[in-house]
Every structure is written in C-alpha cells, then in structure tokens.
Amino acid sequence: MKPRINLSPAFLAALLVVVLTGCAHDDWRTASRESASLAPDPVATREAVLQVYGADAFSWRGTIAIHTWIAVKRTNEQYYTVYDVVGWRERSGKDVMQIQQDIPDRYWYGAMPKVLKEFRGKGTDALIAKVDQAARNYPWKHEYAAFPGPNSNTFVGWIGRQVPELELELPFSAIGSGYDD
C-alpha cells in the first residue's frame, strides 16, 4: 500500500505563488553580493581555511535548489581564493568555471550563504592544494546546464569525489552534484 500525502489547498496555493512570483530578489542587479561575515578575516587569521558554501539559487529556483562554491585561504595569505561555476559566463564566451581572489562568503544574489563544510589549521594547506588541482582538472569548464548538470553543484561534487579527504556530502538540494557525463 502506497503512503498518501495530503496537501491542503492553502499549501498548494502558497507553493504556486512562490514558484510563479519567485522569492527573495528577482533583480540580480540590486540583490546583495555583500559578505555575510561567515569567513574569518584573512588579514587577522594566519591559519589556512577551506570552506564549502551553499546558498539558495537565484529567484524562484531557490525554493528547490542551492548554488555551491568553495573558498580557500592558505596559511599566511591575506586573501581568499574562490572556486565556482556560473552558467551566465558561458553566454559571454567565458569559461563557466572561475578561480579568483574574491569575497568568500558573499550573499548569492540576495540569499544568505551557509558553511556546508570547513577545515582550518594543520593539514588544510594540503587539502587546498588537492582542491586546486582538482578544480584545474574539472572536465566541464566550458559547459553548463542547470539540470541535470554540469552546473555549480556538479563542480563542487566533482571536487569532493576527487578529494575524498573532504568527506563532502552535499544536500539533496544541490541539484546536479552527482552529474557524471
């Protein structure tokens, strides 16, 4: 016997409103991209830091999916390097994968990020080196598809599989994290 799920008409109506009208910010140009103050200050923090972040995807997509990225700071560095994949880079002829110095814990176009995994101190520099190598070997640097992938979650999931020491388990809402050509 299959279990029955009873959804009230009020719940279904609210869900329909969220899906049709979106959530958070519908204008990416005005949505917050400020630091959420989750990462340690790189100038004041000497130890190495590796953080995996996730935030609700932009607009209505955030009701079902997250966007993930990785930020690292090696021992004694005074800045973070951010590893991420963003689909709209493809439209302008750029690689979708990017490695750059940036704010590690930015709001993802209005959505507050969460730290999904963190490493600090001893042994973290070695993990950062492995993450960097895996990112540079990412096979879909020029490709993006929101579903089923490859996308931002494919990228972070792929790094997790290449660097098993991360013991990275992305949430179910990291759609595309298991994509494998």
C-alpha atoms as an extended CHARMM CRD file, in Angstrom:
* protein
*
       181  EXT
         1         1  MET       CA              0.0000000000        0.0000000000        0.0000000000  PROA      1               0.0000000000
         2         2  LYS       CA              1.4410000000        3.3590000000       -1.0080000000  PROA      2               0.0000000000
         3         3  PRO       CA              1.5030000000        6.1070000000        1.6340000000  PROA      3               0.0000000000
         4         4  ARG       CA             -0.7380000000        9.0580000000        0.8140000000  PROA      4               0.0000000000
         5         5  ILE       CA              0.4410000000       12.6160000000        1.0430000000  PROA      5               0.0000000000
         6         6  ASN       CA             -2.3390000000       15.0560000000        1.7840000000  PROA      6               0.0000000000
         7         7  LEU       CA             -1.5390000000       18.6100000000        0.7790000000  PROA      7               0.0000000000
         8         8  SER       CA             -4.0070000000       21.2660000000        1.7680000000  PROA      8               0.0000000000
         9         9  PRO       CA             -5.3560000000       23.6390000000       -0.8720000000  PROA      9               0.0000000000
        10        10  ALA       CA             -3.8180000000       26.5560000000        1.0850000000  PROA      10              0.0000000000
        11        11  PHE       CA             -0.3700000000       24.9330000000        0.9490000000  PROA      11              0.0000000000
        12        12  LEU       CA             -0.6790000000       24.2600000000       -2.7810000000  PROA      12              0.0000000000
        13        13  ALA       CA             -1.7930000000       27.8540000000       -3.4090000000  PROA      13              0.0000000000
        14        14  ALA       CA              1.1720000000       29.2270000000       -1.4160000000  PROA      14              0.0000000000
        15        15  LEU       CA              3.5670000000       26.9510000000       -3.2890000000  PROA      15              0.0000000000
        16        16  LEU       CA              2.1440000000       28.1150000000       -6.6140000000  PROA      16              0.0000000000
        17        17  VAL       CA              2.6160000000       31.7750000000       -5.6150000000  PROA      17              0.0000000000
        18        18  VAL       CA              6.2670000000       31.1520000000       -4.6700000000  PROA      18              0.0000000000
        19        19  VAL       CA              7.0090000000       29.2920000000       -7.8960000000  PROA      19              0.0000000000
        20        20  LEU       CA              5.2840000000       31.8490000000      -10.1210000000  PROA      20              0.0000000000
        21        21  THR       CA              6.4340000000       35.0370000000       -8.4050000000  PROA      21              0.0000000000
        22        22  GLY       CA              9.8530000000       33.9570000000       -7.1880000000  PROA      22              0.0000000000
        23        23  CYS       CA             11.4900000000       34.5010000000       -3.8470000000  PROA      23              0.0000000000
        24        24  ALA       CA             13.9980000000       36.9100000000       -2.3600000000  PROA      24              0.0000000000
        25        25  HSD       CA             15.2680000000       39.1360000000       -5.1600000000  PROA      25              0.0000000000
        26        26  ASP       CA             14.0560000000       38.9820000000       -8.7160000000  PROA      26              0.0000000000
        27        27  ASP       CA             16.5100000000       41.6170000000       -9.9440000000  PROA      27              0.0000000000
        28        28  TRP       CA             20.0600000000       40.3050000000       -9.8000000000  PROA      28              0.0000000000
        29        29  ARG       CA             21.4290000000       43.8260000000      -10.3280000000  PROA      29              0.0000000000
        30        30  THR       CA             20.1210000000       45.0370000000       -6.9670000000  PROA      30              0.0000000000
        31        31  ALA       CA             20.4170000000       41.7990000000       -4.9720000000  PROA      31              0.0000000000
        32        32  SER       CA             23.0310000000       41.7840000000       -2.2170000000  PROA      32              0.0000000000
        33        33  ARG       CA             26.5020000000       40.4610000000       -3.0040000000  PROA      33              0.0000000000
        34        34  GLU       CA             27.9950000000       41.6550000000        0.2860000000  PROA      34              0.0000000000
        35        35  SER       CA             29.9370000000       39.4930000000        2.7040000000  PROA      35              0.0000000000
        36        36  ALA       CA             27.7840000000       37.5520000000        5.1510000000  PROA      36              0.0000000000
        37        37  SER       CA             30.6540000000       37.7410000000        7.6910000000  PROA      37              0.0000000000
        38        38  LEU       CA             30.9380000000       33.9630000000        7.9460000000  PROA      38              0.0000000000
        39        39  ALA       CA             34.5780000000       33.6290000000        6.8850000000  PROA      39              0.0000000000
        40        40  PRO       CA             37.4370000000       34.5050000000        9.2270000000  PROA      40              0.0000000000
        41        41  ASP       CA             39.1550000000       37.8030000000        8.4360000000  PROA      41              0.0000000000
        42        42  PRO       CA             42.0460000000       36.7640000000        6.1670000000  PROA      42              0.0000000000
        43        43  VAL       CA             44.3370000000       39.5150000000        7.4620000000  PROA      43              0.0000000000
        44        44  ALA       CA             43.8080000000       38.6050000000       11.1190000000  PROA      44              0.0000000000
        45        45  THR       CA             43.7510000000       34.8220000000       10.5720000000  PROA      45              0.0000000000
        46        46  ARG       CA             47.1370000000       33.2370000000        9.9020000000  PROA      46              0.0000000000
        47        47  GLU       CA             45.9450000000       29.6260000000        9.6750000000  PROA      47              0.0000000000
        48        48  ALA       CA             44.7480000000       28.0210000000        6.4520000000  PROA      48              0.0000000000
        49        49  VAL       CA             40.9780000000       27.9640000000        5.8770000000  PROA      49              0.0000000000
        50        50  LEU       CA             38.8970000000       25.9000000000        3.4370000000  PROA      50              0.0000000000
        51        51  GLN       CA             35.1280000000       26.4200000000        3.3750000000  PROA      51              0.0000000000
        52        52  VAL       CA             32.4090000000       24.9630000000        1.1850000000  PROA      52              0.0000000000
        53        53  TYR       CA             29.3870000000       27.2410000000        0.8800000000  PROA      53              0.0000000000
        54        54  GLY       CA             25.8310000000       26.8440000000       -0.2850000000  PROA      54              0.0000000000
        55        55  ALA       CA             23.0510000000       29.3920000000       -0.7510000000  PROA      55              0.0000000000
        56        56  ASP       CA             19.5990000000       29.2870000000       -2.2500000000  PROA      56              0.0000000000
        57        57  ALA       CA             19.7510000000       29.5330000000       -6.0240000000  PROA      57              0.0000000000
        58        58  PHE       CA             18.6330000000       32.8260000000       -7.5300000000  PROA      58              0.0000000000
        59        59  SER       CA             14.9520000000       33.7450000000       -7.8170000000  PROA      59              0.0000000000
        60        60  TRP       CA             12.2860000000       31.0120000000       -7.7730000000  PROA      60              0.0000000000
        61        61  ARG       CA             14.9300000000       28.3050000000       -8.2300000000  PROA      61              0.0000000000
        62        62  GLY       CA             15.9190000000       28.8750000000       -4.6110000000  PROA      62              0.0000000000
        63        63  THR       CA             12.7340000000       27.1450000000       -3.4790000000  PROA      63              0.0000000000
        64        64  ILE       CA             14.1750000000       23.8290000000       -4.6550000000  PROA      64              0.0000000000
        65        65  ALA       CA             17.8960000000       24.2130000000       -5.2600000000  PROA      65              0.0000000000
        66        66  ILE       CA             21.1160000000       25.6800000000       -3.9110000000  PROA      66              0.0000000000
        67        67  HSD       CA             24.2490000000       27.0610000000       -5.5440000000  PROA      67              0.0000000000
        68        68  THR       CA             27.5690000000       25.8420000000       -4.0850000000  PROA      68              0.0000000000
        69        69  TRP       CA             31.1690000000       27.0840000000       -4.1920000000  PROA      69              0.0000000000
        70        70  ILE       CA             34.4920000000       26.6830000000       -2.3970000000  PROA      70              0.0000000000
        71        71  ALA       CA             36.6390000000       29.3790000000       -0.7700000000  PROA      71              0.0000000000
        72        72  VAL       CA             40.1940000000       28.8600000000        0.4680000000  PROA      72              0.0000000000
        73        73  LYS       CA             42.9300000000       30.8270000000        2.2100000000  PROA      73              0.0000000000
        74        74  ARG       CA             46.3750000000       29.3060000000        2.5550000000  PROA      74              0.0000000000
        75        75  THR       CA             48.4770000000       29.7990000000        5.6770000000  PROA      75              0.0000000000
        76        76  ASN       CA             49.5570000000       33.4520000000        6.0000000000  PROA      76              0.0000000000
        77        77  GLU       CA             47.6850000000       34.5660000000        2.8540000000  PROA      77              0.0000000000
        78        78  GLN       CA             45.7500000000       37.7650000000        3.3330000000  PROA      78              0.0000000000
        79        79  TYR       CA             43.0010000000       36.9980000000        0.8060000000  PROA      79              0.0000000000
        80        80  TYR       CA             40.6160000000       34.2350000000       -0.1960000000  PROA      80              0.0000000000
        81        81  THR       CA             40.5240000000       32.3850000000       -3.4870000000  PROA      81              0.0000000000
        82        82  VAL       CA             37.0440000000       31.3940000000       -4.6120000000  PROA      82              0.0000000000
        83        83  TYR       CA             36.3280000000       28.4240000000       -6.8950000000  PROA      83              0.0000000000
        84        84  ASP       CA             32.9380000000       28.4510000000       -8.5710000000  PROA      84              0.0000000000
        85        85  VAL       CA             30.8850000000       27.7690000000      -11.6680000000  PROA      85              0.0000000000
        86        86  VAL       CA             28.2940000000       30.2060000000      -13.0060000000  PROA      86              0.0000000000
        87        87  GLY       CA             26.2520000000       29.4930000000      -16.1220000000  PROA      87              0.0000000000
        88        88  TRP       CA             25.8550000000       33.0210000000      -17.4360000000  PROA      88              0.0000000000
        89        89  ARG       CA             29.5880000000       33.2700000000      -18.0670000000  PROA      89              0.0000000000
        90        90  GLU       CA             29.0250000000       30.8470000000      -20.9450000000  PROA      90              0.0000000000
        91        91  ARG       CA             26.7490000000       33.3330000000      -22.7460000000  PROA      91              0.0000000000
        92        92  SER       CA             29.6270000000       35.8170000000      -22.9800000000  PROA      92              0.0000000000
        93        93  GLY       CA             32.0520000000       33.1930000000      -24.2800000000  PROA      93              0.0000000000
        94        94  LYS       CA             33.8950000000       32.7370000000      -20.9700000000  PROA      94              0.0000000000
        95        95  ASP       CA             34.6350000000       29.5480000000      -19.0810000000  PROA      95              0.0000000000
        96        96  VAL       CA             31.8550000000       28.7800000000      -16.6090000000  PROA      96              0.0000000000
        97        97  MET       CA             34.4560000000       27.7270000000      -14.0360000000  PROA      97              0.0000000000
        98        98  GLN       CA             36.3770000000       30.5120000000      -12.3750000000  PROA      98              0.0000000000
        99        99  ILE       CA             39.1960000000       30.7060000000       -9.8460000000  PROA      99              0.0000000000
       100       100  GLN       CA             39.7650000000       34.1930000000       -8.4820000000  PROA      100             0.0000000000
       101       101  GLN       CA             40.5270000000       36.2700000000       -5.4100000000  PROA      101             0.0000000000
       102       102  ASP       CA             37.1540000000       37.3050000000       -4.0510000000  PROA      102             0.0000000000
       103       103  ILE       CA             34.9170000000       37.6900000000       -1.0290000000  PROA      103             0.0000000000
       104       104  PRO       CA             34.4850000000       34.0900000000        0.1630000000  PROA      104             0.0000000000
       105       105  ASP       CA             31.0890000000       34.3500000000        1.8230000000  PROA      105             0.0000000000
       106       106  ARG       CA             29.1160000000       36.6390000000       -0.4730000000  PROA      106             0.0000000000
       107       107  TYR       CA             25.3600000000       36.5850000000       -0.4370000000  PROA      107             0.0000000000
       108       108  TRP       CA             24.3560000000       34.6470000000       -3.5220000000  PROA      108             0.0000000000
       109       109  TYR       CA             22.2650000000       37.3560000000       -5.1840000000  PROA      109             0.0000000000
       110       110  GLY       CA             20.2860000000       38.0890000000       -2.0420000000  PROA      110             0.0000000000
       111       111  ALA       CA             20.4580000000       34.6180000000       -0.4810000000  PROA      111             0.0000000000
       112       112  MET       CA             22.3990000000       34.1780000000        2.7620000000  PROA      112             0.0000000000
       113       113  PRO       CA             25.1410000000       31.5600000000        2.3480000000  PROA      113             0.0000000000
       114       114  LYS       CA             25.7400000000       28.7070000000        4.7810000000  PROA      114             0.0000000000
       115       115  VAL       CA             29.0190000000       26.9790000000        5.5350000000  PROA      115             0.0000000000
       116       116  LEU       CA             28.4780000000       23.3530000000        4.4930000000  PROA      116             0.0000000000
       117       117  LYS       CA             31.9830000000       22.1590000000        5.4070000000  PROA      117             0.0000000000
       118       118  GLU       CA             35.0290000000       23.7870000000        6.9720000000  PROA      118             0.0000000000
       119       119  PHE       CA             38.6700000000       22.9160000000        7.5570000000  PROA      119             0.0000000000
       120       120  ARG       CA             41.1390000000       25.1000000000        9.4320000000  PROA      120             0.0000000000
       121       121  GLY       CA             44.7180000000       24.8460000000       10.5630000000  PROA      121             0.0000000000
       122       122  LYS       CA             47.0190000000       21.8540000000       10.3220000000  PROA      122             0.0000000000
       123       123  GLY       CA             46.6120000000       19.8000000000        7.1550000000  PROA      123             0.0000000000
       124       124  THR       CA             44.3840000000       22.3570000000        5.4610000000  PROA      124             0.0000000000
       125       125  ASP       CA             47.0920000000       23.6470000000        3.1080000000  PROA      125             0.0000000000
       126       126  ALA       CA             47.4860000000       20.1080000000        1.7290000000  PROA      126             0.0000000000
       127       127  LEU       CA             43.7160000000       19.8740000000        1.1700000000  PROA      127             0.0000000000
       128       128  ILE       CA             43.7440000000       23.2640000000       -0.5660000000  PROA      128             0.0000000000
       129       129  ALA       CA             46.4640000000       22.0520000000       -2.9400000000  PROA      129             0.0000000000
       130       130  LYS       CA             44.3400000000       18.9930000000       -3.8190000000  PROA      130             0.0000000000
       131       131  VAL       CA             41.2090000000       21.1100000000       -4.3050000000  PROA      131             0.0000000000
       132       132  ASP       CA             43.1460000000       23.4900000000       -6.5530000000  PROA      132             0.0000000000
       133       133  GLN       CA             44.4650000000       20.6260000000       -8.6750000000  PROA      133             0.0000000000
       134       134  ALA       CA             41.0260000000       19.0220000000       -8.9250000000  PROA      134             0.0000000000
       135       135  ALA       CA             39.4480000000       22.3410000000       -9.9460000000  PROA      135             0.0000000000
       136       136  ARG       CA             42.0470000000       22.8790000000      -12.6560000000  PROA      136             0.0000000000
       137       137  ASN       CA             41.2540000000       19.3730000000      -13.9760000000  PROA      137             0.0000000000
       138       138  TYR       CA             37.4660000000       19.8710000000      -13.9350000000  PROA      138             0.0000000000
       139       139  PRO       CA             36.2320000000       18.3600000000      -17.2200000000  PROA      139             0.0000000000
       140       140  TRP       CA             33.2560000000       20.6870000000      -17.8470000000  PROA      140             0.0000000000
       141       141  LYS       CA             34.9110000000       24.1350000000      -17.6030000000  PROA      141             0.0000000000
       142       142  HSD       CA             33.1500000000       25.2610000000      -20.7840000000  PROA      142             0.0000000000
       143       143  GLU       CA             29.7380000000       23.6400000000      -20.2610000000  PROA      143             0.0000000000
       144       144  TYR       CA             26.7180000000       24.4760000000      -18.1530000000  PROA      144             0.0000000000
       145       145  ALA       CA             23.2070000000       23.0670000000      -17.8200000000  PROA      145             0.0000000000
       146       146  ALA       CA             21.0040000000       23.8630000000      -14.8280000000  PROA      146             0.0000000000
       147       147  PHE       CA             19.5610000000       20.3380000000      -14.9870000000  PROA      147             0.0000000000
       148       148  PRO       CA             20.8230000000       17.6600000000      -14.8510000000  PROA      148             0.0000000000
       149       149  GLY       CA             24.2480000000       19.3050000000      -14.9820000000  PROA      149             0.0000000000
       150       150  PRO       CA             27.0440000000       20.0910000000      -15.3050000000  PROA      150             0.0000000000
       151       151  ASN       CA             26.4830000000       23.1110000000      -13.0570000000  PROA      151             0.0000000000
       152       152  SER       CA             27.8940000000       24.7070000000       -9.8860000000  PROA      152             0.0000000000
       153       153  ASN       CA             26.8970000000       21.7070000000       -7.7950000000  PROA      153             0.0000000000
       154       154  THR       CA             28.4360000000       19.3280000000      -10.3300000000  PROA      154             0.0000000000
       155       155  PHE       CA             31.6900000000       21.2490000000       -9.8870000000  PROA      155             0.0000000000
       156       156  VAL       CA             31.7260000000       21.0900000000       -6.0880000000  PROA      156             0.0000000000
       157       157  GLY       CA             30.5110000000       17.4670000000       -6.0650000000  PROA      157             0.0000000000
       158       158  TRP       CA             33.2120000000       16.5170000000       -8.5720000000  PROA      158             0.0000000000
       159       159  ILE       CA             35.8980000000       18.1440000000       -6.4160000000  PROA      159             0.0000000000
       160       160  GLY       CA             34.5360000000       16.2140000000       -3.4380000000  PROA      160             0.0000000000
       161       161  ARG       CA             34.9430000000       12.9500000000       -5.3350000000  PROA      161             0.0000000000
       162       162  GLN       CA             38.4800000000       13.8510000000       -6.4540000000  PROA      162             0.0000000000
       163       163  VAL       CA             39.4690000000       14.8460000000       -2.9040000000  PROA      163             0.0000000000
       164       164  PRO       CA             37.7920000000       12.2080000000       -0.7160000000  PROA      164             0.0000000000
       165       165  GLU       CA             39.5370000000       13.5930000000        2.3820000000  PROA      165             0.0000000000
       166       166  LEU       CA             36.9740000000       16.4190000000        2.2550000000  PROA      166             0.0000000000
       167       167  GLU       CA             34.2700000000       13.8670000000        3.1790000000  PROA      167             0.0000000000
       168       168  LEU       CA             31.9060000000       16.1780000000        1.3490000000  PROA      168             0.0000000000
       169       169  GLU       CA             28.2340000000       15.2610000000        1.3270000000  PROA      169             0.0000000000
       170       170  LEU       CA             26.1850000000       17.8980000000       -0.4250000000  PROA      170             0.0000000000
       171       171  PRO       CA             22.4960000000       18.2170000000        0.4570000000  PROA      171             0.0000000000
       172       172  PHE       CA             19.7360000000       16.8630000000       -1.7720000000  PROA      172             0.0000000000
       173       173  SER       CA             19.0230000000       20.4310000000       -2.9430000000  PROA      173             0.0000000000
       174       174  ALA       CA             22.4790000000       20.5560000000       -4.5930000000  PROA      174             0.0000000000
       175       175  ILE       CA             20.8660000000       19.5160000000       -7.8530000000  PROA      175             0.0000000000
       176       176  GLY       CA             23.4740000000       18.2480000000      -10.3260000000  PROA      176             0.0000000000
       177       177  SER       CA             26.0650000000       17.3170000000       -7.6840000000  PROA      177             0.0000000000
       178       178  GLY       CA             26.0530000000       13.7010000000       -8.8360000000  PROA      178             0.0000000000
       179       179  TYR       CA             26.2590000000       14.5130000000      -12.5460000000  PROA      179             0.0000000000
       180       180  ASP       CA             28.8690000000       12.3840000000      -14.2710000000  PROA      180             0.0000000000
       181       181  ASP       CA             28.8520000000       12.8120000000      -18.0530000000  PROA      181             0.0000000000
